[in-house]
Amino acid sequence: MPFDYKKEYKEFYLPKNKPQIIDIPAMNYIAVRGKGNPNEEDGAYKQAIGILYAIAYTIKMSYKGNHKIDGFFEYVVPPLEGFWWQDGIEGVNYSNKETFNWISVIRLPDFVSKEDFKWAVEEASRKKKMDCSLAEYLTIQEGLCVQIMHIGPFDDEPATVAILDEYLAQHGYVNAITDARLHHEIYLSDARKVAPAKCKTVIRHPVKKK
């Protein structure tokens, strides 16, 4: 049975629909950075997602080819995630999506080295006939965070974020979003196949003690 990160690490990927404080360890990711409206047809965001999945599945299927990765085990590709911010804006202004900055990521298994990653970028570029050079091997340690399961459209997230902020105020924490610690979303639903009202998204914010 392939290793499933969502099932094995439920505390990271399947929170309740009420806030919880959690300490997130360092994780390695395939990452692509960009700017602009994520809903733009054939825009930078959609292209980034294509790059991420091309590399993710190249690594996942590597055991069937000539490139052998030390410590490899079969696994389910982890969900798509995103770190988001807008310059000069505290919080998120969903009415002005053109000003979004984002880092789109997919988690890498710990056995994937930087050398393996470089091979996967080159192999995905060759096999898929697409330029995957924008991808980078990125390590992020989020540390102390608050998270919650948001169910519904992305544009309804401010109401869920307000629940997070109220929880922090009541429990002696403050929001710690900075240029280095960002608004984080984990996408558990395929927006192309699931109705917006039923979409599940983990919302995670960095925090610190008041």
Buried (B, 14 or more C-beta within 10 A) or exposed (E): EEEEBBEEEEEBBBBEEEBBEBEBEEBBBBBBBBBBBBEEEEBBBEBBBBBBBBBBBBBBEBEEEEBEBEEBEEBBBBBBBBBBBBEEEEBBEBEEBEBBBBBBBBBBBEBBBEEBBEBBBBBBBEEBEEEBEBBBBBEBEBBBBBBBBBBBBBEBBEEBBEBBBEBBEEEEBEBBBEEEBBBBBBBBBEBEEEEEEEBBBBBBBBBEEE
